[in-house]
Amino acid sequence: MGSLVMAAQVTPTTVTLSWTVPGDDGTEGTASYYDLRYSRSTISEGNFYQATQFDIGHSPATPPAIETVTIDNLEEDTWYWFALKVGDEVPNWSAMSNPFGIKTSDTIKPNVIDNLYVYSIDDNSLLLRWTAPGDNGTSGQASYYQVYYTTDTLSGWSRIASPPTPATAGSDESMTIAELTTDMRYWIRIRALDEEYNAPDWSEKVSAIVGDTEYGLPDMFSLAQNYPNPFNPDTRIKYVIGKAGHVNLTIYNIQGQKVKNFVNWYQENGEYEIVWRGLDQYGRKVTSGIYFYRLLTNDYSATRKMILLK
Protein backbone atom coordinates (compact mmCIF):
# COMPACT_ATOMS: atom_id res chain seq x y z
CA MET A 1 0.00 0.00 0.00
CA GLY A 2 3.00 2.29 -0.28
CA SER A 3 4.41 4.54 2.41
CA LEU A 4 2.92 4.38 5.91
CA VAL A 5 4.15 7.51 7.60
CA MET A 6 3.75 11.16 6.72
CA ALA A 7 4.90 12.27 10.17
CA ALA A 8 5.87 10.77 13.50
CA GLN A 9 6.24 12.10 17.03
CA VAL A 10 7.81 10.31 19.99
CA THR A 11 7.86 10.47 23.77
CA PRO A 12 9.68 8.06 26.10
CA THR A 13 6.74 5.60 25.96
CA THR A 14 4.68 6.49 22.84
CA VAL A 15 4.98 6.86 19.08
CA THR A 16 2.36 8.83 17.14
CA LEU A 17 2.06 7.94 13.44
CA SER A 18 0.22 9.79 10.66
CA TRP A 19 -0.61 8.61 7.13
CA THR A 20 -2.93 9.30 4.21
CA VAL A 21 -5.94 6.98 4.24
CA PRO A 22 -6.03 4.61 1.22
CA GLY A 23 -9.21 3.57 -0.58
CA ASP A 24 -11.09 0.28 -0.86
CA ASP A 25 -9.99 -0.29 -4.46
CA GLY A 26 -6.72 1.55 -4.84
CA THR A 27 -7.57 5.18 -4.15
CA GLU A 28 -11.35 4.74 -4.58
CA GLY A 29 -14.00 3.96 -1.95
CA THR A 30 -13.58 3.38 1.77
CA ALA A 31 -11.62 0.43 3.17
CA SER A 32 -13.04 -1.66 6.03
CA TYR A 33 -10.14 -2.76 8.22
CA TYR A 34 -6.68 -1.78 9.46
CA ASP A 35 -3.99 -4.20 10.64
CA LEU A 36 -1.19 -2.19 12.29
CA ARG A 37 1.83 -4.13 13.58
CA TYR A 38 4.99 -3.12 15.46
CA SER A 39 8.21 -4.84 16.46
CA ARG A 40 11.70 -4.14 17.83
CA SER A 41 13.15 -5.49 14.59
CA THR A 42 12.44 -4.72 10.94
CA ILE A 43 9.06 -5.93 9.66
CA SER A 44 8.65 -7.63 6.26
CA GLU A 45 5.90 -9.50 4.44
CA GLY A 46 7.47 -12.68 5.73
CA ASN A 47 7.23 -11.80 9.43
CA PHE A 48 4.35 -9.29 9.43
CA TYR A 49 1.99 -11.56 11.37
CA GLN A 50 4.65 -12.37 13.99
CA ALA A 51 4.85 -8.67 14.95
CA THR A 52 2.66 -7.30 17.74
CA GLN A 53 -0.77 -6.15 16.58
CA PHE A 54 -2.05 -2.75 17.73
CA ASP A 55 -5.82 -2.17 17.86
CA ILE A 56 -6.43 1.17 16.16
CA GLY A 57 -10.00 1.10 17.48
CA HIS A 58 -11.87 2.25 14.36
CA SER A 59 -12.31 1.56 10.65
CA PRO A 60 -10.49 3.56 7.98
CA ALA A 61 -11.85 7.00 7.20
CA THR A 62 -12.83 8.14 3.71
CA PRO A 63 -9.77 8.99 1.60
CA PRO A 64 -7.82 11.19 1.27
CA ALA A 65 -8.13 11.94 5.00
CA ILE A 66 -5.13 11.94 7.32
CA GLU A 67 -5.15 9.19 9.95
CA THR A 68 -3.29 9.67 13.25
CA VAL A 69 -2.72 6.91 15.82
CA THR A 70 -0.69 6.83 19.05
CA ILE A 71 0.93 3.52 20.07
CA ASP A 72 1.55 3.49 23.83
CA ASN A 73 3.15 1.35 26.54
CA LEU A 74 6.50 1.30 24.72
CA GLU A 75 9.93 1.27 26.35
CA GLU A 76 12.02 4.41 26.35
CA ASP A 77 15.18 4.83 24.30
CA THR A 78 14.22 1.82 22.14
CA TRP A 79 13.94 1.33 18.37
CA TYR A 80 10.56 0.19 17.03
CA TRP A 81 9.39 -0.62 13.48
CA PHE A 82 5.81 -0.21 12.26
CA ALA A 83 3.92 -1.54 9.22
CA LEU A 84 0.29 -1.44 8.11
CA LYS A 85 -2.12 -3.42 5.91
CA VAL A 86 -5.60 -2.35 4.82
CA GLY A 87 -8.51 -4.72 4.09
CA ASP A 88 -11.83 -4.38 2.29
CA GLU A 89 -15.13 -5.93 3.37
CA VAL A 90 -14.18 -9.48 2.19
CA PRO A 91 -11.47 -8.90 3.53
CA ASN A 92 -8.91 -8.67 0.75
CA TRP A 93 -5.69 -7.38 2.32
CA SER A 94 -3.33 -4.91 0.71
CA ALA A 95 0.37 -5.45 0.45
CA MET A 96 2.29 -4.28 3.48
CA SER A 97 3.25 -0.62 3.70
CA ASN A 98 6.88 0.32 3.72
CA PRO A 99 8.16 -0.42 7.25
CA PHE A 100 8.91 2.67 9.31
CA GLY A 101 11.47 2.71 12.14
CA ILE A 102 11.87 5.26 14.93
CA LYS A 103 13.36 5.34 18.43
CA THR A 104 11.45 6.43 21.50
CA SER A 105 13.02 9.28 23.44
CA ASP A 106 14.72 8.88 26.80
CA THR A 107 14.80 10.82 30.06
CA ILE A 108 18.11 9.53 31.44
CA LYS A 109 20.63 12.34 31.84
CA PRO A 110 24.37 12.04 31.28
CA ASN A 111 26.36 11.92 34.49
CA VAL A 112 27.66 15.10 36.09
CA ILE A 113 31.29 15.73 35.14
CA ASP A 114 33.01 15.39 38.49
CA ASN A 115 36.70 15.82 37.69
CA LEU A 116 37.05 19.00 35.62
CA TYR A 117 40.31 20.79 36.31
CA VAL A 118 42.77 23.26 34.78
CA TYR A 119 45.75 21.22 33.63
CA SER A 120 48.04 23.99 32.38
CA ILE A 121 48.16 27.74 31.79
CA ASP A 122 49.76 29.92 29.12
CA ASP A 123 49.90 33.70 28.70
CA ASN A 124 46.43 33.86 27.13
CA SER A 125 44.88 30.38 27.42
CA LEU A 126 43.83 27.60 29.79
CA LEU A 127 43.96 23.86 29.10
CA LEU A 128 41.08 21.92 30.70
CA ARG A 129 40.87 18.19 31.28
CA TRP A 130 38.08 15.86 32.43
CA THR A 131 36.59 12.39 31.89
CA ALA A 132 33.77 11.94 29.38
CA PRO A 133 30.41 10.95 30.90
CA GLY A 134 27.98 8.68 29.07
CA ASP A 135 24.76 9.32 27.18
CA ASN A 136 22.72 7.46 29.81
CA GLY A 137 24.48 7.90 33.12
CA THR A 138 27.93 6.33 32.71
CA SER A 139 27.29 4.39 29.48
CA GLY A 140 27.20 5.32 25.81
CA GLN A 141 28.29 8.61 24.29
CA ALA A 142 26.81 12.04 24.99
CA SER A 143 25.97 14.37 22.10
CA TYR A 144 27.06 17.86 23.16
CA TYR A 145 29.16 19.74 25.67
CA GLN A 146 28.22 23.10 27.09
CA VAL A 147 31.24 25.00 28.43
CA TYR A 148 30.83 28.39 30.09
CA TYR A 149 33.31 30.82 31.62
CA THR A 150 33.20 34.09 33.52
CA THR A 151 35.46 36.57 35.25
CA ASP A 152 32.77 37.38 37.81
CA THR A 153 30.44 34.62 39.04
CA LEU A 154 27.86 37.24 40.04
CA SER A 155 27.56 38.91 36.64
CA GLY A 156 26.74 36.02 34.31
CA TRP A 157 28.44 33.41 32.17
CA SER A 158 29.66 33.35 28.55
CA ARG A 159 29.31 30.26 26.40
CA ILE A 160 32.25 28.86 24.46
CA ALA A 161 31.14 28.48 20.85
CA SER A 162 32.90 25.29 19.71
CA PRO A 163 33.58 22.77 22.48
CA PRO A 164 34.75 19.29 21.44
CA THR A 165 32.31 16.53 20.56
CA PRO A 166 32.00 14.08 23.48
CA ALA A 167 33.95 10.86 23.23
CA THR A 168 32.80 7.48 24.55
CA ALA A 169 32.14 7.37 28.30
CA GLY A 170 35.32 7.01 30.32
CA SER A 171 37.57 8.66 27.70
CA ASP A 172 40.06 11.38 28.61
CA GLU A 173 38.87 14.76 27.31
CA SER A 174 40.64 18.10 26.96
CA MET A 175 40.12 21.50 25.40
CA THR A 176 41.97 24.80 25.28
CA ILE A 177 40.19 28.09 25.96
CA ALA A 178 42.19 30.69 24.07
CA GLU A 179 42.27 34.48 23.60
CA LEU A 180 41.87 35.19 27.30
CA THR A 181 43.19 38.22 29.19
CA THR A 182 46.52 37.86 30.95
CA ASP A 183 46.48 38.22 34.77
CA MET A 184 42.70 37.78 34.84
CA ARG A 185 41.04 35.04 36.92
CA TYR A 186 38.51 32.90 35.05
CA TRP A 187 35.94 30.44 36.37
CA ILE A 188 34.84 27.56 34.13
CA ARG A 189 32.03 25.00 34.30
CA ILE A 190 30.91 22.22 31.95
CA ARG A 191 28.15 19.68 31.38
CA ALA A 192 27.21 17.10 28.74
CA LEU A 193 23.82 16.75 27.05
CA ASP A 194 22.36 13.83 25.11
CA GLU A 195 20.45 13.91 21.81
CA GLU A 196 17.21 14.61 23.70
CA TYR A 197 18.85 17.63 25.38
CA ASN A 198 18.62 15.92 28.78
CA ALA A 199 21.00 17.98 30.89
CA PRO A 200 22.55 17.10 34.27
CA ASP A 201 23.75 19.59 36.86
CA TRP A 202 26.83 21.64 36.09
CA SER A 203 30.26 20.47 37.12
CA GLU A 204 31.91 22.17 40.05
CA LYS A 205 33.46 25.49 39.01
CA VAL A 206 37.22 25.53 38.54
CA SER A 207 39.29 28.69 38.32
CA ALA A 208 42.77 29.88 37.41
CA ILE A 209 44.61 33.10 36.62
CA VAL A 210 45.68 33.35 32.98
CA GLY A 211 49.43 33.82 32.70
CA ASP A 212 50.14 32.19 36.06
CA THR A 213 52.83 29.92 34.62
CA GLU A 214 53.73 28.63 38.10
CA TYR A 215 50.30 27.02 38.28
CA GLY A 216 51.66 23.86 36.66
CA LEU A 217 49.92 20.65 37.67
CA PRO A 218 46.33 20.52 38.98
CA ASP A 219 45.72 22.02 42.42
CA MET A 220 42.36 20.31 43.03
CA PHE A 221 41.53 16.77 44.07
CA SER A 222 38.93 14.55 42.42
CA LEU A 223 37.82 10.93 42.39
CA ALA A 224 35.96 9.97 39.21
CA GLN A 225 33.21 7.38 38.91
CA ASN A 226 34.68 4.08 37.80
CA TYR A 227 34.12 3.04 34.19
CA PRO A 228 32.47 0.84 33.15
CA ASN A 229 29.93 0.57 35.95
CA PRO A 230 28.41 -1.98 36.42
CA PHE A 231 31.40 -4.00 35.21
CA ASN A 232 32.71 -7.50 34.54
CA PRO A 233 35.53 -8.32 34.83
CA ASP A 234 37.58 -5.06 34.76
CA THR A 235 36.94 -1.43 35.64
CA ARG A 236 39.06 1.73 35.67
CA ILE A 237 39.28 4.24 38.50
CA LYS A 238 40.76 7.67 37.79
CA TYR A 239 41.72 10.28 40.36
CA VAL A 240 43.55 13.58 40.55
CA ILE A 241 45.92 14.57 43.34
CA GLY A 242 46.04 18.32 43.78
CA LYS A 243 48.78 18.43 46.42
CA ALA A 244 51.68 16.04 46.84
CA GLY A 245 51.48 13.84 49.91
CA HIS A 246 50.50 10.43 51.24
CA VAL A 247 47.66 8.83 49.27
CA ASN A 248 45.50 5.83 50.12
CA LEU A 249 43.11 4.20 47.64
CA THR A 250 41.25 1.15 48.98
CA ILE A 251 38.28 -0.99 47.90
CA TYR A 252 35.75 -2.20 50.49
CA ASN A 253 32.80 -4.58 50.34
CA ILE A 254 29.28 -3.64 51.42
CA GLN A 255 30.07 -4.77 54.99
CA GLY A 256 32.91 -2.25 55.17
CA GLN A 257 35.62 -4.91 55.06
CA LYS A 258 38.79 -4.12 53.14
CA VAL A 259 38.96 -6.05 49.86
CA LYS A 260 42.06 -4.61 48.20
CA ASN A 261 44.43 -1.72 48.78
CA PHE A 262 45.84 -0.21 45.59
CA VAL A 263 47.78 2.82 46.81
CA ASN A 264 49.29 3.52 50.22
CA TRP A 265 52.27 5.75 49.61
CA TYR A 266 53.46 9.24 48.66
CA GLN A 267 52.32 10.61 45.28
CA GLU A 268 53.10 13.85 43.48
CA ASN A 269 50.21 16.01 42.31
CA GLY A 270 48.84 14.86 38.98
CA GLU A 271 46.46 12.40 37.30
CA TYR A 272 46.39 8.70 38.17
CA GLU A 273 44.47 5.62 37.09
CA ILE A 274 44.19 2.07 38.42
CA VAL A 275 42.43 -0.98 36.97
CA TRP A 276 40.58 -3.37 39.27
CA ARG A 277 40.09 -6.85 37.88
CA GLY A 278 37.70 -8.09 40.55
CA LEU A 279 40.42 -9.68 42.70
CA ASP A 280 41.02 -9.27 46.41
CA GLN A 281 44.31 -8.54 48.17
CA TYR A 282 45.34 -12.20 47.77
CA GLY A 283 44.48 -12.55 44.09
CA ARG A 284 41.17 -14.35 44.65
CA LYS A 285 38.07 -13.52 42.60
CA VAL A 286 35.44 -11.64 44.58
CA THR A 287 31.70 -12.26 44.36
CA SER A 288 29.16 -10.14 42.52
CA GLY A 289 27.76 -7.23 44.44
CA ILE A 290 28.20 -3.64 45.56
CA TYR A 291 31.67 -2.35 46.43
CA PHE A 292 33.02 1.01 47.53
CA TYR A 293 36.34 2.67 46.77
CA ARG A 294 37.78 5.44 48.93
CA LEU A 295 40.49 7.99 48.17
CA LEU A 296 42.09 9.46 51.28
CA THR A 297 44.82 12.10 51.60
CA ASN A 298 45.74 14.65 54.25
CA ASP A 299 43.58 17.23 52.43
CA TYR A 300 40.84 15.22 50.73
CA SER A 301 38.54 12.26 51.19
CA ALA A 302 35.95 10.81 48.76
CA THR A 303 34.07 7.52 48.42
CA ARG A 304 32.18 6.12 45.44
CA LYS A 305 30.05 3.03 44.80
CA MET A 306 30.51 0.46 42.04
CA ILE A 307 28.76 -2.77 41.05
CA LEU A 308 30.43 -6.02 39.95
CA LEU A 309 28.13 -8.25 37.86
CA LYS A 310 28.94 -11.82 36.83
N, C-alpha and C positions, 0 to 999 in steps of 0.2 A: 504493500500500500504506500510505498514511498517513505518520506522522512517523517519521523514521529514528532520531533520537537521544534517548535518555533522559538521557545524561550524556556529557561529553567531558573528557579531560585532555590537556594539551599539554606537550611539552618543546621544546627548540630544533629537534629533527629528527624528532619523532614526534607523532602524534595518536592517542589511544585513544578509540574510539567504543563506545557501548553502546546496545542496543535490545531491545525485546521481540520474540521470534521469532513470525512469523506462521504460519498453517497452510497446508495444501495447497489447501483450498477455503475461502477466507475465514479463519475462525479454527479450522477443523477439520482434522485430519490433520497429516501432516508433509511439508513441502515438500522438494524434491530439490536445488535449486541456488540459489546466491547469485550475483549480479553486482554487485559494489561498484565504483564509479567515483569518481575524484577529479580535480579541475582547479583551476587558479589563477583561473578565472572561474566565474561562476554556471552551474550545470548545469540543463538543461531536457530535456523529452522530445525536443525537436528536435536537441539536440547530445549526448545521453547517450552514444552509442556513439563519439563523438569524444574523450571524456574518457579518461584513463588507467585501465585496469582493474587492480584489486588482487586477487590470489589469496588468498582467505580461508583456503583450505587444508582445508576440511571442509564437509560438507553441513549444512543447517539442523538444529538440534535440535528436539525435540518442544515445541510451544508449551504453556504460555506462559513458556518459559525466557527468561533474559536472555542475550543474545549480546554478547561483548566482543571487539573486534579492534583491534590496534595497527598503524597504517600507518607505515612507517619510511622512512628515506632522504629526508626532506623537507628543505627549506631553512629556516633560522631566520628569524624575524621576517617571515614571509610568509603571506598569506591563502590558504587552500585551501577548496574546496567539495566536499562529498561527497553521493552519492546512491546508492540501492540498489534493485535489482529482485530478485524472488524467482520461481523457476520450479518447476513440478511435473515429473513424470516424462516428459511429452510432448516438450519442455517448453512449457507455456503460461506466458508471463511476465506478472507483475503490472504494474500501472502503476508509474511511478517514485515513490519516496518523496519527501517534501518535501526539497528540497536543504538541506544544513546547512553553514554557513560558520564557520570559526574560524581564528585566526592563531596560528602557532607562536611560541613565546617566543624571546627573544633573550638573548645573554650580553654584548653590547657595552655598556660603561659610558659614561655621560656624561663629558665631559672634566673634569679638575680645574679649578676656578675659580682662575685665576692672577693676578687683579688686584683682589682685594678690598681696599678701603681705607676709612678713616673720612674722610668728606668734610667734615662740619661737626659742631660740638658746641654744645649748649645747656646750661642749668643742670641738667637732669635727663634728657637724651637724647643719643643719638648717631645721626647719619645715615650709613648705609653705602652704598657704590656698588660695582658690579662689572658684568662682561659675562656675559650668559646663555650657558651652554654648550648643547650639543645633547642630544638623546635618545641618539643613537649617535655618540659622539665629538663632532664639531663640527657635526653636521647634525641637523635636526629640532627637537623641543621636549621638554624634560624634563618630568617629571610633578610632582615635589615638590622643595622645598628643605628642608634641615635646617640650622638656625642655632642655634649654641650659644654661651653666654658664661660667663665665670667672673671672679671677682676674685682667684683663686689657682689657677694652673695645676696645682698639686700636689694640690688637694683635690677635684677633680671639676668637671663642667660641667653647666650648666642649659640646658634646651631652650626656645627661644622658641616659643610655642604656635601662632601664626598668621603664618608667613612668607608672602610673596607667592607666587602661582602663577607658575612659570617662563614667560617669554616665549620667542619663537622665538630660536634660536641667533644670537648676535651682537648682540642687543638690549641697550640700556643698562638696568640694573636698579638699584633703590634700595629701602631700607626704613629706617624709624626705629625704634630700640629706645628705648622710653620708660620712665618711672618708675624711673630709675636713681638712685643715691645721689651727690650732689654731692661733688666732691673725691676720688672713688674711681676707681682705675684698673680698667678692664675689658679683658679679652681676648675676641676674637670669632673664630669660625671658621665656615665654611659649606661645604656640598656639595649637589649636585643628584642626584636619583635618578630612574630611569625607571619605567615602569609595572610592570616586573618586579622592582623594588626592587634593580636593579643599582646599586651605589654605588661611586664612585671614592674616592680618597684625599681627605682634608680639604684645604681651602685652607690656605695659610700663615696663622698667627695674626696678627691686627692688634690694636693696643691704643691706648687713649687715656684721658685723665683727664676724667671728666664735670665740666663747669663750666669747663674750660680754654678760655675764649673766645678766647684768643690763638692757639689751635691753627690755625684758619683752614683754608687749603688743605692738600691731602694732603702728608704728610712722608715717603712711601715711593715708591719707583720701581717700575714694572712695565711689561712689554711683553707684550701679549696675543697669543694666536694669531690670525692673520688669519682673516677670515670673508668669504665662504665659502672653504673649502679642502678639496679642490682647487677651482680657479676657472677661469672663462672668461666674459667677458674681464676683469672687474673684481674687485678684492678690497679690503677695508678693513683697515687696521692701526691699532689703538688703543694708546696708551701714556700713562703717567702720570709726570710729572716731580715728584719730591718736594723738590727743592732747585733754586732758580734757578741757571742757569749755561749754559755752552756745551753744545749738544746736536747729535749727529750721528746721522742715520738713513739708512742706505744699504742698497741691495739688491745682492746678489752672485749670480753664477751658480755652478754646481757646481764649476767650476774655480777659484773664488775671485776671479774678475775682477769689477770693479765694473760694474754694469749701470746703476744710476741712484741718484743722491743726492737725497734729498727734503729733508732738514734739515741745515744746517751753520751754525748761528748760536745766539745767546743766546735762551733761553726762560725765562719765569717758571714757577714751580711750578704744576701744574694738569694737566688732561686734554687730550689731543690726539688727532687722528685724521687719517690720510692715506688716499687712495684710489689704488691702483696699477692702471693700465689696460693693463698688459702692454707698456709702451713703454720703450725705453732712454733714455739721457740726451739722445739726439738725435731723439727722437720716432719711432723705428723700432720696429715690432712685433718682439718677441722670440719665440724658438721655444718649443715645449712642453718641459717638463722641471721639474727641481727647482731651486728658488732659495732663497736665505737672506736674511733681513733682520736687520740688527744695529743696536741702539740703544746709543750710547756717550756717557757724560757723564764728568765728573771723578770722580763717586762711584758710577757704576753702569755695567755692561755686560751685555747679554743678546743672544742670537742665537736665531732660530727658523727652521724650515724650512717652505716652502710649495710647492705643486705647481700649475703652469699646464698645463691640458689644452685641446687644440684639436681 
